[in-house]
Amino acid sequence: MSRRPRPGPHDPEEGWDTPTEEDVAELLGEDGLVALPLGGPIPGDEEAADPDADDHLPPRPVPEVGSPEWQADTADLAAVEAELATRWPETKLEPSLDRITELMGVLGDPQHAYPVVHVAGTNGKTSVTRMIDALLRALHQRTGRTTSPHLQSVTERIALDGEPITPRLFADTYHEIRPYLELVDERSEAAGGPRMSYFEVLTGMAFAAFADAPVDVAVVETGMGGTWDATNVVRPAVAVVTPVGLDHTDYLGADLAEIAGEKAGIIQPGPEDDLLPRDPVAVIGRQEPEAMEVLLRRAVEVGAVVARLGSEFDVVDRRLAVGGQQITLRGLGGEYPDVFLPLFGAHQAENAATALAAVEAYFGAGPDRALDPERVRAGFAAVDSPGRLERLSSSPTVLVDAAHNGHGGRALAEAVTSEFDFKRLVAVVAMLDGKDADAFLAALEPVVEDVVVTRAASPRAMDLDDLARIAEERFTAQRVHVVDALPDAVSAALDLVGVPDPTADDDVSGVGVLVTGSVVTAGAARDLFGKDAQ
């Protein structure tokens, strides 16, 4: 059985080689580390893929909705979800890679069958993951993508060539690995440990599905942390850390430095058994100083080359555009002007810069060795990130965003202010227990007139009375409205902005509703407005 060494310890200050102050100062200074090793083909070189070739995996048949095949697939998926629901939830973490490592070993280590771009962080990591996926596909790569949590369907978590796998493939993948899951469960329980968790099983399924496809490259988003995250059995070609904020403090740490130490665990040494060894690359998004220092210390300790937003790469310019924004990015290989990004907000422009740098690093781009700018533009133009300041309706404007902490709330408020011109905006907020509702609502208060608080459709939903009390402390009681269920809360918000019937032809310009507070809330809103899972 193949077993890989456990990554760095849970506490970033214990067990790691300690970089000198000069090492860290070099990275914190203006000069930094700019050059990246050239270790892969740049699209446009002679060895690049044929631009007319089919870079996508063969399409899998999707039965017609309502057909007997569709009903059977849907029933099988529901049965698999019911089995998965008996396992530890994603919110429960035991700091060990033993179970997922053992599963990978008995499956033949499928996670090593393809190169990986590994993405961690507190905010923006799903958007960055989806952007990296879109860029790689535009550059002739067959991709696997795993993200979490899902908005509407569990099948969203495992994507091939940018599309969620079918219910049939999801169920088949589970059935194929179930005997091995049971084997690992038995061994873990015999040793006094738990069965494999929900997230561990889904991670194993994703890695197996990617190997079976097969894919050219996988883009893997961590779950809750980094060091002990089940995805951290990969050996990433590029590690990406998006902005680190305060979230999951009960598991990841009480301050930014501790949380950054957990996220830093995905920055790993280069594998020693590669025929053509490459220095590992760490691409780091915008960070608070205390988080950046921890990440840089980890990069120095493992010998990773570092590229940072605002130093080695950046957003040069951004302008509002119909349906998104027009941006100019400075990447590791040069400048990429006139890039249309169909997402809103300065934070999404920075996410785009981070994704571009990650893809450049994957291909070995460096100064004066850029990616094909037309394919970069095509990749970004094809990006979608459901539930991230997504417009669900235009008459009136109804937006949905999965922000759920103070950092995400501030980015959301800034984007709403800069990208839209609302005369009256009402927020519908439903949050999960354990989240910093006060920080989130404080960020929203200056940009919304009223708030309708409601209960998230989750066993982990924050108590509605508690959420209402926190909202009243921030907004005053006159601006807070309490409604039990999300559909009724959205209707109440439409009434508050003066749109009793959203299908009417009345002039509704300048008013809007923002549904936010959690991924669960965003997914339920998409369901409510008839949006398909993506």
Residue pairs with C-beta under 8 A, 6 or more apart in sequence:
1 102
1 105
1 106
2 104
2 105
2 108
2 109
3 101
3 102
3 105
4 101
4 233
4 235
6 97
6 101
7 97
7 227
7 232
7 265
7 268
8 15
8 16
8 227
8 264
8 265
8 298
8 301
9 15
9 16
9 227
10 95
10 227
10 228
10 262
11 261
12 257
12 258
12 260
12 261
12 262
12 264
12 294
12 297
12 298
13 261
16 297
16 298
16 301
17 301
18 297
18 301
19 297
19 300
19 301
23 300
24 293
24 296
24 297
24 300
26 32
26 33
27 33
27 296
27 299
27 300
27 306
28 292
28 293
28 296
30 311
32 306
32 308
32 311
32 312
33 305
33 306
33 307
33 312
34 307
34 312
34 332
34 367
35 305
35 366
35 367
36 281
36 305
36 307
36 332
36 360
36 361
36 364
36 365
36 366
37 278
37 279
37 281
37 305
37 364
37 366
38 364
38 365
38 366
38 369
39 276
39 278
39 364
40 362
40 363
40 364
41 47
41 48
41 363
41 364
42 48
42 333
42 363
42 364
42 365
42 369
42 370
42 371
43 49
43 139
43 140
43 363
43 371
43 372
43 375
44 372
48 140
49 55
49 140
51 140
53 140
55 137
55 140
55 141
55 142
56 137
56 142
56 161
57 142
57 160
57 161
57 213
57 215
60 165
60 166
60 168
60 169
62 166
63 69
63 70
63 73
63 168
64 70
73 166
73 167
73 168
73 171
74 167
76 167
76 168
76 171
77 154
77 155
77 167
77 168
77 170
77 171
79 171
80 170
80 171
80 174
80 175
81 154
83 174
84 154
84 174
84 198
84 201
84 202
85 198
87 195
87 196
87 197
87 198
87 201
88 94
88 194
88 195
88 197
88 198
89 197
89 198
90 148
90 149
90 197
90 198
90 199
90 223
90 224
91 224
91 434
91 460
92 197
93 224
93 225
93 228
93 251
94 193
94 194
94 197
95 227
95 228
96 193
96 228
97 228
97 230
97 232
97 233
98 188
98 193
99 184
99 188
99 193
99 194
99 196
99 197
99 200
100 196
100 200
100 203
100 204
100 230
100 233
101 233
102 184
102 187
102 188
103 177
103 180
103 181
103 184
103 196
103 200
103 204
104 110
104 111
104 204
104 207
104 233
106 180
106 183
106 184
107 177
107 180
107 204
107 207
107 208
110 207
110 208
110 210
110 211
110 212
111 207
111 211
111 218
111 233
111 234
112 234
112 235
113 210
113 211
113 214
114 144
114 210
114 211
114 214
114 215
114 216
114 217
114 218
115 216
115 217
115 218
115 237
115 362
116 217
116 218
116 219
116 220
116 234
116 235
116 236
116 237
117 132
117 136
117 217
117 218
117 219
117 220
117 236
117 237
117 238
117 240
117 358
117 359
117 362
118 220
118 222
118 231
118 232
118 234
118 236
118 238
118 239
118 240
118 266
119 125
119 128
119 129
119 132
119 219
119 220
119 221
119 222
119 240
119 241
119 242
119 358
120 221
120 222
120 225
120 226
120 229
120 239
120 240
120 241
120 242
120 263
120 265
120 266
121 128
121 240
121 241
121 242
121 243
121 244
121 263
121 285
122 242
122 243
122 244
122 245
122 246
122 247
122 259
122 263
122 405
122 407
123 242
123 243
123 245
123 347
123 403
123 405
123 407
123 408
123 411
124 242
124 243
124 285
124 347
124 348
124 350
124 351
124 354
125 221
125 222
125 240
125 242
126 147
126 221
126 385
126 388
127 343
127 348
127 351
127 385
127 388
128 240
128 242
128 285
128 351
128 354
128 355
128 358
129 145
129 147
129 219
129 220
129 221
130 145
130 147
130 383
130 384
130 385
131 351
131 352
131 355
131 356
131 379
131 380
131 383
131 385
132 219
132 240
132 355
132 358
132 359
133 143
133 145
133 159
133 162
133 219
134 162
134 379
134 380
134 382
134 383
135 355
135 356
135 359
135 376
135 379
135 380
136 143
136 216
136 217
136 219
136 359
136 362
136 379
137 143
137 161
137 162
137 379
137 382
138 375
138 376
138 378
138 379
138 382
139 359
139 363
139 371
139 372
139 375
139 379
141 216
141 217
142 160
142 161
142 213
142 214
142 215
142 216
142 217
143 159
143 160
143 161
143 162
143 215
143 216
143 217
143 218
143 219
144 158
144 159
144 160
144 206
144 209
144 210
144 213
144 215
144 217
144 218
144 219
145 158
145 159
145 160
145 162
145 218
145 219
145 220
145 221
146 157
146 158
146 159
146 202
146 203
146 206
146 218
146 219
146 220
146 221
146 231
147 156
147 157
147 159
147 221
148 157
148 199
148 202
148 221
148 223
149 157
149 519
150 156
150 157
150 519
150 523
150 533
151 386
151 387
151 402
151 519
151 522
151 523
151 526
151 533
151 534
152 523
152 526
152 527
152 531
152 532
152 533
153 164
153 533
154 170
154 202
155 164
155 165
155 166
155 167
155 170
155 533
156 164
156 533
156 534
157 164
157 202
157 206
158 164
158 165
158 170
158 173
158 202
158 205
158 206
158 209
159 165
160 209
160 210
160 213
160 215
162 382
164 533
164 534
165 173
165 209
169 209
170 205
173 205
173 208
173 209
173 212
174 201
174 205
176 208
177 204
177 205
177 208
181 196
181 201
181 204
184 196
185 195
185 196
188 194
188 195
188 196
189 195
196 204
197 230
199 223
199 224
199 230
200 230
203 223
203 230
203 231
204 230
206 218
206 220
207 218
207 234
210 218
217 237
217 362
218 234
220 231
220 234
220 236
221 231
222 229
222 231
222 232
222 263
222 266
223 229
223 230
223 231
224 248
224 251
224 252
225 248
225 251
225 252
225 262
225 263
225 265
226 232
226 262
226 263
226 264
226 265
226 266
227 261
227 262
227 264
227 265
227 266
228 262
228 265
229 265
229 266
231 266
232 265
232 266
235 268
235 271
236 266
236 268
236 280
237 278
237 280
237 281
237 361
237 362
238 280
238 281
238 282
238 283
238 358
238 361
238 362
239 266
239 267
239 268
239 280
239 281
239 282
239 283
239 304
240 282
240 283
240 284
240 285
240 354
240 355
240 358
241 260
241 263
241 264
241 266
241 267
241 282
241 283
241 284
241 285
241 287
241 295
242 285
242 351
242 354
243 285
243 286
243 287
243 407
244 256
244 259
244 260
244 263
244 287
244 288
244 291
244 295
245 256
245 259
245 405
245 406
245 407
245 408
246 255
246 256
246 259
246 405
246 406
246 407
246 436
246 439
247 259
247 404
247 405
247 407
247 435
248 259
249 259
250 434
252 258
252 259
252 262
253 259
253 261
253 262
255 290
256 288
256 290
256 291
257 290
257 291
257 293
257 294
259 291
260 287
260 290
260 291
260 292
260 294
260 295
261 294
261 298
263 295
264 294
264 295
264 297
264 298
264 299
265 298
267 280
267 282
267 295
267 298
267 299
267 302
267 304
268 280
268 302
269 280
269 302
269 303
269 304
270 277
270 278
270 279
270 280
270 303
271 277
278 364
279 303
279 304
279 305
280 302
280 303
280 304
280 305
281 304
281 305
281 306
281 307
281 361
282 295
282 298
282 299
282 304
282 305
282 306
282 307
283 307
283 308
283 354
283 357
283 358
283 361
284 292
284 295
284 296
284 299
284 306
284 307
284 308
284 309
285 309
285 350
285 351
285 354
286 309
286 310
286 350
287 295
292 308
296 306
298 304
299 305
299 306
306 312
307 313
307 332
307 357
307 361
309 350
309 353
309 354
309 357
312 332
312 357
313 329
313 330
313 331
313 332
313 353
313 354
313 356
313 357
313 360
314 329
314 330
314 353
315 327
315 328
315 329
315 330
315 346
315 349
315 350
315 352
315 353
316 327
316 328
316 329
316 330
316 335
316 337
317 327
317 328
318 325
318 326
318 327
318 328
318 346
318 349
319 325
319 326
319 327
320 326
320 418
320 419
321 340
323 342
324 340
324 341
324 342
324 343
324 344
325 340
325 341
325 343
325 344
325 348
325 349
325 419
326 338
326 339
326 340
326 341
327 339
327 340
327 341
327 349
327 352
328 335
328 336
328 337
328 338
328 339
329 335
329 336
329 339
329 352
329 353
329 356
330 336
330 353
331 353
331 356
331 357
331 360
331 365
331 370
331 371
332 357
332 360
332 361
332 365
332 366
332 367
333 360
333 365
333 366
333 367
333 368
333 369
333 370
333 371
334 367
334 368
334 370
336 356
336 370
336 371
336 373
336 376
336 377
337 373
338 377
339 352
339 376
339 377
339 380
340 377
340 380
340 381
341 348
341 349
341 352
341 380
341 381
341 383
342 381
342 383
342 384
343 352
343 383
343 385
343 388
343 389
344 389
344 415
344 419
344 420
345 389
345 411
345 412
345 414
345 415
345 418
345 419
346 411
346 414
346 415
346 418
347 411
347 414
347 415
348 385
348 388
348 389
348 415
352 380
352 383
356 371
356 376
359 371
360 370
360 371
363 371
365 371
384 534
386 522
386 526
386 531
386 534
387 400
387 401
387 402
387 519
387 522
387 523
387 525
387 526
388 401
388 402
389 399
389 400
389 401
389 412
389 415
389 416
389 419
390 399
390 400
390 401
390 522
390 526
391 397
391 398
391 399
392 398
392 399
392 400
392 515
392 525
392 526
392 529
392 531
393 502
393 529
395 502
395 508
396 494
396 497
396 499
396 502
396 508
396 511
396 512
396 513
397 420
397 422
397 508
397 511
397 512
397 513
398 490
398 502
398 512
398 513
398 514
398 515
398 525
398 529
399 416
399 512
399 513
399 514
399 515
400 514
400 515
400 516
400 521
400 522
400 525
400 526
401 408
401 412
401 514
401 515
401 516
401 522
402 408
402 516
402 518
402 519
402 521
402 522
403 409
403 411
403 412
403 440
403 516
403 517
404 431
404 432
404 435
404 440
404 516
404 517
404 518
404 519
405 435
405 436
405 439
405 440
406 436
406 439
406 440
406 442
406 443
408 440
409 439
409 440
409 441
409 442
409 443
409 444
410 443
412 443
412 444
412 516
413 443
413 444
413 446
413 447
416 422
416 425
416 447
416 514
417 447
420 512
421 510
422 510
422 511
422 512
423 510
423 511
424 449
424 497
424 498
424 510
424 511
424 512
425 447
425 448
425 449
425 497
425 511
425 512
425 513
425 514
426 448
426 449
426 450
426 451
426 452
426 493
426 496
426 497
426 512
426 513
426 514
427 444
427 448
427 450
427 451
427 452
427 493
427 513
427 514
427 515
427 516
428 451
428 452
428 454
428 486
428 489
428 490
428 493
428 513
428 514
428 515
428 516
428 517
428 521
428 525
429 440
429 441
429 444
429 451
429 452
429 453
429 454
429 467
429 471
429 516
429 517
429 521
430 453
430 454
430 455
430 456
430 457
430 461
430 462
430 467
430 486
430 489
430 517
430 518
430 520
430 521
430 524
431 437
431 440
431 456
431 461
431 462
431 467
431 517
431 518
431 521
432 456
432 458
432 460
432 461
432 462
432 518
432 520
433 460
433 461
433 462
433 463
434 460
435 462
435 518
437 462
437 466
437 467
437 470
437 471
438 470
438 473
438 474
440 517
441 451
441 470
441 471
441 474
441 475
442 474
444 451
444 514
444 516
445 474
445 475
448 514
449 479
449 496
450 475
450 479
450 480
450 481
450 493
450 496
451 471
451 475
451 479
451 480
451 481
452 481
452 482
452 483
452 489
452 492
452 493
452 496
453 464
453 467
453 468
453 471
453 480
453 481
453 482
453 483
453 489
454 464
454 482
454 483
454 484
454 485
454 486
454 488
454 489
455 461
455 462
455 464
455 484
455 485
455 486
456 462
456 486
456 517
456 518
456 520
456 521
456 524
457 486
457 520
457 524
458 518
458 520
460 520
461 520
464 482
464 484
468 480
468 482
471 480
472 480
481 492
481 496
483 489
483 492
486 515
486 521
486 524
486 525
486 528
487 528
490 513
490 515
490 525
490 528
493 513
494 500
494 502
494 513
497 508
497 511
497 512
497 513
498 508
498 511
499 506
499 508
499 511
502 508
515 521
515 522
515 525
516 522
526 533
